[in-house]
Amino acid sequence: MLDSLSTQLDQYLTLVSQRQKLVASNIANADTPKYRTQDFDFESQFQAMLNSPAGSLASPLASPVPGLRVKNDGNNVDLDREARLLSENAMRFNMATNFLRAQLKDMHTAIQGGGGA
């Protein structure tokens, strides 16, 4: 069970990392003329990950984000949106690592003999 769980957590954290890189790229290009914000649907990609055989999920394809206000220079990066996504990503990372930490603690306790009184 831990192998399956650790594989899923690894895939989840990889997805979080890919989202982080994409958001960082958007922020870095906030002043680049004609740059269009890129993203992927995290929830859809996560569902695809859960429904795919372990290790077979391809990297999500980023696409332009529709509906963002385009500035005079043709750039549509919304720094408030990107800051929100950074915050969401941090929450996802912390949740996954806390879950993994708890699983490892349980396994350590079992190896130590349960630690019961």
N, CA, C and O atoms as a GROMACS GRO file, in nm:
protein
  468
    1MET      N    1   0.083  -0.120   0.000
    1MET     CA    2   0.000   0.000   0.000
    1MET      C    3   0.087   0.126   0.000
    1MET      O    4   0.057   0.223  -0.070
    2LEU      N    5   0.194   0.125   0.078
    2LEU     CA    6   0.279   0.243   0.082
    2LEU      C    7   0.345   0.268  -0.053
    2LEU      O    8   0.364   0.383  -0.091
    3ASP      N    9   0.379   0.161  -0.125
    3ASP     CA   10   0.439   0.179  -0.258
    3ASP      C   11   0.343   0.250  -0.352
    3ASP      O   12   0.382   0.343  -0.422
    4SER      N   13   0.217   0.208  -0.353
    4SER     CA   14   0.116   0.272  -0.437
    4SER      C   15   0.093   0.416  -0.394
    4SER      O   16   0.084   0.507  -0.476
    5LEU      N   17   0.084   0.434  -0.263
    5LEU     CA   18   0.062   0.568  -0.210
    5LEU      C   19   0.181   0.659  -0.240
    5LEU      O   20   0.162   0.774  -0.280
    6SER      N   21   0.301   0.609  -0.220
    6SER     CA   22   0.419   0.692  -0.245
    6SER      C   23   0.430   0.726  -0.394
    6SER      O   24   0.476   0.835  -0.429
    7THR      N   25   0.390   0.634  -0.481
    7THR     CA   26   0.392   0.662  -0.625
    7THR      C   27   0.293   0.773  -0.658
    7THR      O   28   0.325   0.864  -0.734
    8GLN      N   29   0.173   0.766  -0.601
    8GLN     CA   30   0.072   0.869  -0.625
    8GLN      C   31   0.118   1.004  -0.569
    8GLN      O   32   0.100   1.107  -0.633
    9LEU      N   33   0.177   1.003  -0.451
    9LEU     CA   34   0.227   1.128  -0.395
    9LEU      C   35   0.341   1.185  -0.478
    9LEU      O   36   0.351   1.306  -0.496
   10ASP      N   37   0.425   1.098  -0.530
   10ASP     CA   38   0.534   1.143  -0.618
   10ASP      C   39   0.476   1.210  -0.742
   10ASP      O   40   0.522   1.316  -0.782
   11GLN      N   41   0.377   1.147  -0.804
   11GLN     CA   42   0.313   1.205  -0.922
   11GLN      C   43   0.245   1.337  -0.888
   11GLN      O   44   0.253   1.434  -0.964
   12TYR      N   45   0.178   1.342  -0.774
   12TYR     CA   46   0.110   1.463  -0.730
   12TYR      C   47   0.211   1.576  -0.709
   12TYR      O   48   0.189   1.689  -0.754
   13LEU      N   49   0.320   1.546  -0.642
   13LEU     CA   50   0.422   1.649  -0.617
   13LEU      C   51   0.490   1.692  -0.747
   13LEU      O   52   0.530   1.807  -0.761
   14THR      N   53   0.502   1.601  -0.842
   14THR     CA   54   0.555   1.638  -0.974
   14THR      C   55   0.461   1.736  -1.042
   14THR      O   56   0.506   1.833  -1.104
   15LEU      N   57   0.331   1.711  -1.032
   15LEU     CA   58   0.231   1.801  -1.089
   15LEU      C   59   0.237   1.938  -1.021
   15LEU      O   60   0.228   2.041  -1.088
   16VAL      N   61   0.253   1.939  -0.889
   16VAL     CA   62   0.267   2.065  -0.815
   16VAL      C   63   0.391   2.140  -0.862
   16VAL      O   64   0.388   2.261  -0.882
   17SER      N   65   0.500   2.068  -0.881
   17SER     CA   66   0.625   2.129  -0.926
   17SER      C   67   0.610   2.188  -1.066
   17SER      O   68   0.658   2.299  -1.093
   18GLN      N   69   0.544   2.115  -1.155
   18GLN     CA   70   0.523   2.166  -1.291
   18GLN      C   71   0.437   2.293  -1.289
   18GLN      O   72   0.463   2.387  -1.365
   19ARG      N   73   0.336   2.295  -1.202
   19ARG     CA   74   0.252   2.414  -1.190
   19ARG      C   75   0.334   2.531  -1.136
   19ARG      O   76   0.317   2.644  -1.180
   20GLN      N   77   0.422   2.502  -1.040
   20GLN     CA   78   0.505   2.607  -0.981
   20GLN      C   79   0.595   2.671  -1.086
   20GLN      O   80   0.609   2.793  -1.090
   21LYS      N   81   0.655   2.587  -1.171
   21LYS     CA   82   0.742   2.639  -1.278
   21LYS      C   83   0.664   2.725  -1.376
   21LYS      O   84   0.714   2.827  -1.423
   22LEU      N   85   0.542   2.684  -1.406
   22LEU     CA   86   0.459   2.758  -1.499
   22LEU      C   87   0.421   2.894  -1.442
   22LEU      O   88   0.428   2.996  -1.512
   23VAL      N   89   0.380   2.896  -1.317
   23VAL     CA   90   0.344   3.022  -1.251
   23VAL      C   91   0.466   3.114  -1.241
   23VAL      O   92   0.456   3.234  -1.265
   24ALA      N   93   0.581   3.057  -1.207
   24ALA     CA   94   0.704   3.137  -1.199
   24ALA      C   95   0.738   3.197  -1.335
   24ALA      O   96   0.783   3.312  -1.343
   25SER      N   97   0.718   3.120  -1.441
   25SER     CA   98   0.743   3.171  -1.575
   25SER      C   99   0.648   3.285  -1.609
   25SER      O  100   0.688   3.385  -1.669
   26ASN      N  101   0.522   3.271  -1.570
   26ASN     CA  102   0.424   3.378  -1.594
   26ASN      C  103   0.467   3.506  -1.522
   26ASN      O  104   0.462   3.615  -1.579
   27ILE      N  105   0.509   3.492  -1.398
   27ILE     CA  106   0.552   3.609  -1.320
   27ILE      C  107   0.677   3.671  -1.382
   27ILE      O  108   0.687   3.794  -1.393
   28ALA      N  109   0.770   3.587  -1.422
   28ALA     CA  110   0.894   3.638  -1.483
   28ALA      C  111   0.867   3.714  -1.612
   28ALA      O  112   0.944   3.802  -1.650
   29ASN      N  113   0.757   3.680  -1.680
   29ASN     CA  114   0.724   3.745  -1.807
   29ASN      C  115   0.614   3.851  -1.793
   29ASN      O  116   0.552   3.888  -1.892
   30ALA      N  117   0.592   3.898  -1.672
   30ALA     CA  118   0.485   3.994  -1.649
   30ALA      C  119   0.504   4.124  -1.728
   30ALA      O  120   0.406   4.193  -1.757
   31ASP      N  121   0.627   4.157  -1.762
   31ASP     CA  122   0.654   4.279  -1.838
   31ASP      C  123   0.700   4.251  -1.981
   31ASP      O  124   0.748   4.341  -2.049
   32THR      N  125   0.685   4.127  -2.026
   32THR     CA  126   0.724   4.091  -2.162
   32THR      C  127   0.610   4.123  -2.259
   32THR      O  128   0.502   4.065  -2.248
   33PRO      N  129   0.634   4.214  -2.353
   33PRO     CA  130   0.527   4.247  -2.448
   33PRO      C  131   0.475   4.123  -2.522
   33PRO      O  132   0.552   4.037  -2.563
   34LYS      N  133   0.345   4.117  -2.537
   34LYS     CA  134   0.273   4.012  -2.610
   34LYS      C  135   0.278   3.874  -2.543
   34LYS      O  136   0.230   3.777  -2.601
   35TYR      N  137   0.336   3.865  -2.423
   35TYR     CA  138   0.338   3.736  -2.353
   35TYR      C  139   0.197   3.703  -2.307
   35TYR      O  140   0.124   3.789  -2.258
   36ARG      N  141   0.158   3.577  -2.325
   36ARG     CA  142   0.027   3.529  -2.282
   36ARG      C  143   0.044   3.429  -2.168
   36ARG      O  144   0.125   3.337  -2.177
   37THR      N  145  -0.032   3.448  -2.063
   37THR     CA  146  -0.029   3.361  -1.946
   37THR      C  147  -0.058   3.218  -1.987
   37THR      O  148  -0.151   3.190  -2.062
   38GLN      N  149   0.024   3.125  -1.935
   38GLN     CA  150   0.009   2.982  -1.962
   38GLN      C  151  -0.032   2.910  -1.833
   38GLN      O  152   0.009   2.950  -1.724
   39ASP      N  153  -0.111   2.807  -1.846
   39ASP     CA  154  -0.152   2.728  -1.730
   39ASP      C  155  -0.208   2.594  -1.777
   39ASP      O  156  -0.221   2.571  -1.898
   40PHE      N  157  -0.239   2.507  -1.682
   40PHE     CA  158  -0.313   2.384  -1.712
   40PHE      C  159  -0.413   2.364  -1.600
   40PHE      O  160  -0.398   2.420  -1.491
   41ASP      N  161  -0.516   2.285  -1.626
   41ASP     CA  162  -0.620   2.259  -1.528
   41ASP      C  163  -0.567   2.154  -1.429
   41ASP      O  164  -0.560   2.036  -1.461
   42PHE      N  165  -0.532   2.200  -1.310
   42PHE     CA  166  -0.469   2.113  -1.211
   42PHE      C  167  -0.561   1.997  -1.174
   42PHE      O  168  -0.517   1.883  -1.168
   43GLU      N  169  -0.689   2.026  -1.151
   43GLU     CA  170  -0.781   1.923  -1.108
   43GLU      C  171  -0.799   1.815  -1.215
   43GLU      O  172  -0.802   1.696  -1.183
   44SER      N  173  -0.811   1.856  -1.341
   44SER     CA  174  -0.824   1.758  -1.450
   44SER      C  175  -0.698   1.673  -1.462
   44SER      O  176  -0.706   1.552  -1.481
   45GLN      N  177  -0.583   1.736  -1.450
   45GLN     CA  178  -0.458   1.662  -1.459
   45GLN      C  179  -0.442   1.565  -1.341
   45GLN      O  180  -0.389   1.455  -1.357
   46PHE      N  181  -0.489   1.607  -1.224
   46PHE     CA  182  -0.482   1.520  -1.107
   46PHE      C  183  -0.573   1.399  -1.126
   46PHE      O  184  -0.534   1.286  -1.094
   47GLN      N  185  -0.694   1.421  -1.176
   47GLN     CA  186  -0.785   1.310  -1.204
   47GLN      C  187  -0.725   1.215  -1.307
   47GLN      O  188  -0.733   1.093  -1.292
   48ALA      N  189  -0.665   1.270  -1.411
   48ALA     CA  190  -0.600   1.187  -1.513
   48ALA      C  191  -0.488   1.105  -1.450
   48ALA      O  192  -0.469   0.988  -1.485
   49MET      N  193  -0.415   1.166  -1.358
   49MET     CA  194  -0.308   1.097  -1.289
   49MET      C  195  -0.363   0.980  -1.207
   49MET      O  196  -0.305   0.871  -1.209
   50LEU      N  197  -0.472   1.002  -1.137
   50LEU     CA  198  -0.531   0.896  -1.055
   50LEU      C  199  -0.584   0.781  -1.140
   50LEU      O  200  -0.584   0.666  -1.095
   51ASN      N  201  -0.629   0.811  -1.261
   51ASN     CA  202  -0.688   0.710  -1.348
   51ASN      C  203  -0.588   0.643  -1.441
   51ASN      O  204  -0.625   0.554  -1.517
   52SER      N  205  -0.462   0.685  -1.436
   52SER     CA  206  -0.362   0.627  -1.525
   52SER      C  207  -0.278   0.525  -1.450
   52SER      O  208  -0.263   0.533  -1.328
   53PRO      N  209  -0.222   0.428  -1.524
   53PRO     CA  210  -0.128   0.336  -1.460
   53PRO      C  211  -0.009   0.413  -1.405
   53PRO      O  212   0.031   0.515  -1.461
   54ALA      N  213   0.047   0.365  -1.297
   54ALA     CA  214   0.159   0.434  -1.231
   54ALA      C  215   0.271   0.462  -1.329
   54ALA      O  216   0.317   0.374  -1.402
   55GLY      N  217   0.315   0.586  -1.329
   55GLY     CA  218   0.429   0.625  -1.409
   55GLY      C  219   0.398   0.653  -1.555
   55GLY      O  220   0.489   0.688  -1.631
   56SER      N  221   0.272   0.639  -1.598
   56SER     CA  222   0.243   0.655  -1.740
   56SER      C  223   0.186   0.793  -1.774
   56SER      O  224   0.158   0.820  -1.891
   57LEU      N  225   0.168   0.878  -1.676
   57LEU     CA  226   0.109   1.009  -1.702
   57LEU      C  227   0.210   1.102  -1.768
   57LEU      O  228   0.320   1.122  -1.718
   58ALA      N  229   0.170   1.157  -1.881
   58ALA     CA  230   0.256   1.253  -1.951
   58ALA      C  231   0.249   1.388  -1.882
   58ALA      O  232   0.153   1.416  -1.810
   59SER      N  233   0.348   1.469  -1.903
   59SER     CA  234   0.347   1.605  -1.847
   59SER      C  235   0.228   1.681  -1.903
   59SER      O  236   0.194   1.667  -2.020
   60PRO      N  237   0.164   1.761  -1.818
   60PRO     CA  238   0.050   1.838  -1.866
   60PRO      C  239   0.094   1.941  -1.970
   60PRO      O  240   0.202   2.000  -1.959
   61LEU      N  241   0.010   1.962  -2.067
   61LEU     CA  242   0.040   2.062  -2.169
   61LEU      C  243  -0.019   2.195  -2.126
   61LEU      O  244  -0.138   2.207  -2.098
   62ALA      N  245   0.067   2.294  -2.120
   62ALA     CA  246   0.022   2.429  -2.085
   62ALA      C  247  -0.047   2.490  -2.206
   62ALA      O  248  -0.011   2.464  -2.321
   63SER      N  249  -0.145   2.573  -2.177
   63SER     CA  250  -0.214   2.644  -2.284
   63SER      C  251  -0.245   2.785  -2.236
   63SER      O  252  -0.245   2.811  -2.115
   64PRO      N  253  -0.271   2.876  -2.328
   64PRO     CA  254  -0.304   3.012  -2.288
   64PRO      C  255  -0.430   3.016  -2.202
   64PRO      O  256  -0.524   2.938  -2.223
   65VAL      N  257  -0.431   3.106  -2.106
   65VAL     CA  258  -0.546   3.122  -2.017
   65VAL      C  259  -0.642   3.223  -2.079
   65VAL      O  260  -0.605   3.338  -2.101
   66PRO      N  261  -0.765   3.180  -2.107
   66PRO     CA  262  -0.861   3.273  -2.166
   66PRO      C  263  -0.921   3.367  -2.062
   66PRO      O  264  -0.921   3.337  -1.942
   67GLY      N  265  -0.972   3.479  -2.108
   67GLY     CA  266  -1.049   3.569  -2.022
   67GLY      C  267  -0.970   3.666  -1.938
   67GLY      O  268  -1.028   3.739  -1.858
   68LEU      N  269  -0.839   3.670  -1.954
   68LEU     CA  270  -0.760   3.766  -1.877
   68LEU      C  271  -0.753   3.899  -1.951
   68LEU      O  272  -0.753   3.903  -2.074
   69ARG      N  273  -0.746   4.006  -1.875
   69ARG     CA  274  -0.738   4.139  -1.934
   69ARG      C  275  -0.603   4.156  -2.003
   69ARG      O  276  -0.498   4.130  -1.945
   70VAL      N  277  -0.609   4.200  -2.128
   70VAL     CA  278  -0.487   4.222  -2.206
   70VAL      C  279  -0.449   4.370  -2.194
   70VAL      O  280  -0.529   4.459  -2.218
   71LYS      N  281  -0.322   4.392  -2.155
   71LYS     CA  282  -0.273   4.530  -2.141
   71LYS      C  283  -0.236   4.586  -2.278
   71LYS      O  284  -0.237   4.515  -2.378
   72ASN      N  285  -0.204   4.714  -2.281
   72ASN     CA  286  -0.171   4.782  -2.407
   72ASN      C  287  -0.056   4.718  -2.482
   72ASN      O  288  -0.050   4.725  -2.605
   73ASP      N  289   0.038   4.654  -2.410
   73ASP     CA  290   0.153   4.591  -2.476
   73ASP      C  291   0.123   4.448  -2.522
   73ASP      O  292   0.212   4.379  -2.571
   74GLY      N  293  -0.002   4.403  -2.506
   74GLY     CA  294  -0.041   4.270  -2.548
   74GLY      C  295  -0.020   4.162  -2.444
   74GLY      O  296  -0.053   4.046  -2.468
   75ASN      N  297   0.036   4.197  -2.328
   75ASN     CA  298   0.062   4.104  -2.219
   75ASN      C  299  -0.065   4.089  -2.135
   75ASN      O  300  -0.137   4.186  -2.113
   76ASN      N  301  -0.093   3.966  -2.088
   76ASN     CA  302  -0.213   3.947  -2.006
   76ASN      C  303  -0.184   3.883  -1.870
   76ASN      O  304  -0.274   3.826  -1.808
   77VAL      N  305  -0.061   3.893  -1.822
   77VAL     CA  306  -0.028   3.836  -1.691
   77VAL      C  307  -0.095   3.918  -1.582
   77VAL      O  308  -0.079   4.040  -1.575
   78ASP      N  309  -0.171   3.850  -1.497
   78ASP     CA  310  -0.238   3.912  -1.382
   78ASP      C  311  -0.162   3.868  -1.257
   78ASP      O  312  -0.175   3.753  -1.213
   79LEU      N  313  -0.083   3.958  -1.199
   79LEU     CA  314   0.001   3.922  -1.085
   79LEU      C  315  -0.081   3.878  -0.964
   79LEU      O  316  -0.034   3.794  -0.886
   80ASP      N  317  -0.201   3.932  -0.946
   80ASP     CA  318  -0.286   3.887  -0.836
   80ASP      C  319  -0.326   3.740  -0.855
   80ASP      O  320  -0.324   3.662  -0.760
   81ARG      N  321  -0.360   3.703  -0.977
   81ARG     CA  322  -0.394   3.564  -1.008
   81ARG      C  323  -0.275   3.473  -0.984
   81ARG      O  324  -0.289   3.366  -0.924
   82GLU      N  325  -0.158   3.515  -1.028
   82GLU     CA  326  -0.039   3.433  -1.012
   82GLU      C  327  -0.001   3.418  -0.865
   82GLU      O  328   0.043   3.311  -0.823
   83ALA      N  329  -0.018   3.523  -0.786
   83ALA     CA  330   0.010   3.516  -0.642
   83ALA      C  331  -0.086   3.417  -0.575
   83ALA      O  332  -0.046   3.341  -0.487
   84ARG      N  333  -0.213   3.419  -0.617
   84ARG     CA  334  -0.311   3.324  -0.562
   84ARG      C  335  -0.270   3.180  -0.597
   84ARG      O  336  -0.280   3.091  -0.513
   85LEU      N  337  -0.225   3.159  -0.721
   85LEU     CA  338  -0.183   3.024  -0.762
   85LEU      C  339  -0.059   2.979  -0.684
   85LEU      O  340  -0.047   2.862  -0.650
   86LEU      N  341   0.033   3.071  -0.657
   86LEU     CA  342   0.150   3.036  -0.574
   86LEU      C  343   0.106   2.991  -0.435
   86LEU      O  344   0.159   2.894  -0.380
   87SER      N  345   0.009   3.062  -0.379
   87SER     CA  346  -0.043   3.028  -0.247
   87SER      C  347  -0.112   2.891  -0.249
   87SER      O  348  -0.091   2.809  -0.159
   88GLU      N  349  -0.194   2.866  -0.351
   88GLU     CA  350  -0.260   2.736  -0.364
   88GLU      C  351  -0.157   2.624  -0.379
   88GLU      O  352  -0.171   2.517  -0.320
   89ASN      N  353  -0.054   2.650  -0.457
   89ASN     CA  354   0.049   2.550  -0.478
   89ASN      C  355   0.123   2.519  -0.349
   89ASN      O  356   0.154   2.403  -0.321
   90ALA      N  357   0.152   2.622  -0.271
   90ALA     CA  358   0.219   2.601  -0.142
   90ALA      C  359   0.131   2.516  -0.050
   90ALA      O  360   0.182   2.428   0.020
   91MET      N  361   0.000   2.540  -0.051
   91MET     CA  362  -0.092   2.462   0.030
   91MET      C  363  -0.092   2.316  -0.016
   91MET      O  364  -0.089   2.225   0.066
   92ARG      N  365  -0.096   2.294  -0.147
   92ARG     CA  366  -0.094   2.158  -0.200
   92ARG      C  367   0.034   2.085  -0.162
   92ARG      O  368   0.031   1.969  -0.123
   93PHE      N  369   0.148   2.154  -0.174
   93PHE     CA  370   0.276   2.095  -0.139
   93PHE      C  371   0.279   2.058   0.010
   93PHE      O  372   0.319   1.948   0.046
   94ASN      N  373   0.237   2.151   0.096
   94ASN     CA  374   0.237   2.125   0.240
   94ASN      C  375   0.145   2.010   0.276
   94ASN      O  376   0.179   1.927   0.360
   95MET      N  377   0.028   2.003   0.213
   95MET     CA  378  -0.066   1.895   0.241
   95MET      C  379  -0.005   1.760   0.203
   95MET      O  380  -0.011   1.664   0.281
   96ALA      N  381   0.054   1.752   0.085
   96ALA     CA  382   0.112   1.626   0.039
   96ALA      C  383   0.230   1.583   0.125
   96ALA      O  384   0.242   1.466   0.161
   97THR      N  385   0.317   1.677   0.159
   97THR     CA  386   0.433   1.640   0.240
   97THR      C  387   0.392   1.604   0.383
   97THR      O  388   0.453   1.516   0.444
   98ASN      N  389   0.290   1.670   0.438
   98ASN     CA  390   0.241   1.633   0.572
   98ASN      C  391   0.181   1.494   0.570
   98ASN      O  392   0.200   1.416   0.664
   99PHE      N  393   0.108   1.461   0.464
   99PHE     CA  394   0.050   1.328   0.452
   99PHE      C  395   0.159   1.222   0.442
   99PHE      O  396   0.152   1.119   0.508
  100LEU      N  397   0.259   1.248   0.361
  100LEU     CA  398   0.370   1.155   0.346
  100LEU      C  399   0.445   1.140   0.478
  100LEU      O  400   0.484   1.029   0.516
  101ARG      N  401   0.466   1.250   0.548
  101ARG     CA  402   0.534   1.246   0.678
  101ARG      C  403   0.455   1.159   0.777
  101ARG      O  404   0.514   1.080   0.851
  102ALA      N  405   0.322   1.172   0.778
  102ALA     CA  406   0.240   1.091   0.868
  102ALA      C  407   0.248   0.943   0.832
  102ALA      O  408   0.254   0.858   0.921
  103GLN      N  409   0.249   0.912   0.702
  103GLN     CA  410   0.260   0.772   0.659
  103GLN      C  411   0.394   0.714   0.702
  103GLN      O  412   0.401   0.600   0.749
  104LEU      N  413   0.500   0.791   0.685
  104LEU     CA  414   0.633   0.743   0.725
  104LEU      C  415   0.642   0.726   0.877
  104LEU      O  416   0.708   0.634   0.925
  105LYS      N  417   0.579   0.814   0.951
  105LYS     CA  418   0.578   0.803   1.098
  105LYS      C  419   0.505   0.676   1.140
  105LYS      O  420   0.550   0.605   1.230
  106ASP      N  421   0.391   0.647   1.075
  106ASP     CA  422   0.317   0.525   1.106
  106ASP      C  423   0.401   0.401   1.075
  106ASP      O  424   0.401   0.305   1.152
  107MET      N  425   0.471   0.403   0.963
  107MET     CA  426   0.555   0.290   0.926
  107MET      C  427   0.669   0.275   1.027
  107MET      O  428   0.703   0.164   1.066
  108HIS      N  429   0.728   0.385   1.068
  108HIS     CA  430   0.835   0.381   1.168
  108HIS      C  431   0.783   0.323   1.299
  108HIS      O  432   0.850   0.242   1.363
  109THR      N  433   0.665   0.365   1.339
  109THR     CA  434   0.604   0.313   1.463
  109THR      C  435   0.581   0.162   1.453
  109THR      O  436   0.606   0.089   1.548
  110ALA      N  437   0.534   0.118   1.338
  110ALA     CA  438   0.511  -0.026   1.319
  110ALA      C  439   0.641  -0.103   1.325
  110ALA      O  440   0.646  -0.212   1.382
  111ILE      N  441   0.746  -0.048   1.267
  111ILE     CA  442   0.876  -0.115   1.269
  111ILE      C  443   0.932  -0.121   1.410
  111ILE      O  444   0.997  -0.219   1.447
  112GLN      N  445   0.906  -0.018   1.488
  112GLN     CA  446   0.955  -0.012   1.626
  112GLN      C  447   0.875  -0.102   1.719
  112GLN      O  448   0.911  -0.117   1.836
  113GLY      N  449   0.768  -0.163   1.671
  113GLY     CA  450   0.689  -0.255   1.754
  113GLY      C  451   0.561  -0.194   1.803
  113GLY      O  452   0.503  -0.244   1.900
  114GLY      N  453   0.513  -0.090   1.741
  114GLY     CA  454   0.384  -0.033   1.775
  114GLY      C  455   0.388   0.071   1.886
  114GLY      O  456   0.300   0.157   1.892
  115GLY      N  457   0.485   0.067   1.970
  115GLY     CA  458   0.499   0.168   2.075
  115GLY      C  459   0.383   0.169   2.173
  115GLY      O  460   0.365   0.267   2.245
  116GLY      N  461   0.304   0.061   2.177
  116GLY     CA  462   0.190   0.057   2.268
  116GLY      C  463   0.231   0.028   2.410
  116GLY      O  464   0.341  -0.022   2.436
  117ALA      N  465   0.142   0.060   2.504
  117ALA     CA  466   0.172   0.039   2.646
  117ALA      C  467   0.125  -0.096   2.693
  117ALA      O  468   0.143  -0.130   2.810
   0.00000   0.00000   0.00000
